[in-house]
Amino acid sequence: MPSIDIRRTHSLGLEQAHAAVDKVAQRMREKFGVDTRWDDDTLRFSHMGVDGGIAVSAHDVHVQARLGMLVSALKPRIENEIHAKLDEYFGPAKTP
């Protein structure tokens, strides 16, 4: 099963990182009808063909998702959207 695994460091702290992920979750619910719920510091999400989580800590955010066969063709587009939202809410990725 195709998957997505993206990790991004940030300097927001845990409380602000939670708030940023809450905004992302609200958009996911409104735009795609995705079911979301917090499990400690991980926002779990699921929708037909996609399930995963967004784990937050005081220093990083980690997005993991498993894509069903029908959704797997959209993997590059989904990854681009994730990177765009991480840039928007957590700042651009730092280059080494």
C-alpha positions in Angstrom: 0.0 0.0 0.0 1.5 3.4 -1.0 2.3 5.7 1.9 3.4 9.3 2.7 5.9 10.1 5.4 6.9 13.7 5.9 8.6 15.3 8.9 9.2 19.0 9.4 10.9 20.8 12.2 9.4 24.0 13.6 9.9 26.6 16.3 6.3 27.1 17.4 6.2 25.1 20.6 3.7 22.4 21.4 0.7 24.6 22.1 1.0 26.6 18.8 1.8 23.4 16.8 -1.5 21.9 18.1 -3.4 25.0 17.1 -1.9 24.9 13.6 -2.8 21.2 13.2 -6.3 22.0 14.4 -6.6 24.5 11.6 -5.4 22.0 9.1 -7.9 19.4 10.5 -10.8 21.9 10.2 -9.9 22.4 6.5 -9.7 18.7 5.9 -13.1 18.2 7.4 -14.7 21.0 5.5 -13.1 20.4 2.1 -12.9 16.6 2.0 -15.2 15.3 4.7 -12.3 13.6 6.6 -12.9 12.2 10.0 -10.4 13.5 12.6 -9.7 13.0 16.3 -6.9 13.7 18.7 -5.0 10.8 20.2 -2.6 12.4 22.7 -0.3 14.5 20.5 -1.4 12.9 17.2 -4.3 14.0 15.1 -5.7 10.8 13.5 -7.6 11.1 10.2 -9.4 8.8 7.9 -11.5 9.0 4.8 -12.3 6.5 2.1 -9.0 5.4 0.7 -6.8 7.4 3.2 -5.9 7.1 6.8 -3.0 8.3 8.9 -1.9 10.8 11.5 -0.2 14.1 12.1 2.0 13.9 15.2 3.2 17.1 16.8 5.9 17.9 19.3 7.4 21.1 20.6 10.0 20.8 17.8 8.5 19.0 14.8 5.5 17.8 13.0 5.3 14.3 11.4 2.7 13.4 8.7 2.1 9.8 7.9 -0.7 8.4 5.7 -1.6 5.2 4.0 -3.2 5.5 0.6 -5.6 3.1 -0.9 -5.3 1.8 -4.4 -7.7 4.4 -5.9 -6.0 7.3 -4.2 -2.5 6.1 -4.8 -2.4 7.8 -8.2 -2.9 11.1 -6.5 0.2 10.7 -4.2 2.4 13.4 -5.8 -0.5 15.9 -5.7 -1.3 15.0 -2.0 2.3 15.3 -1.0 2.6 18.8 -2.7 -0.6 19.9 -0.8 0.9 18.7 2.5 4.2 20.5 1.9 2.2 23.7 1.0 0.2 23.5 4.2 3.3 22.8 6.3 4.9 25.9 4.7 1.8 27.9 5.5 1.4 26.9 9.1 4.9 25.9 10.2 7.1 28.0 7.9 9.2 26.8 5.0 11.4 23.7 5.2 14.9 24.4 6.3 17.6 23.3 3.8 20.7 21.6 5.3 
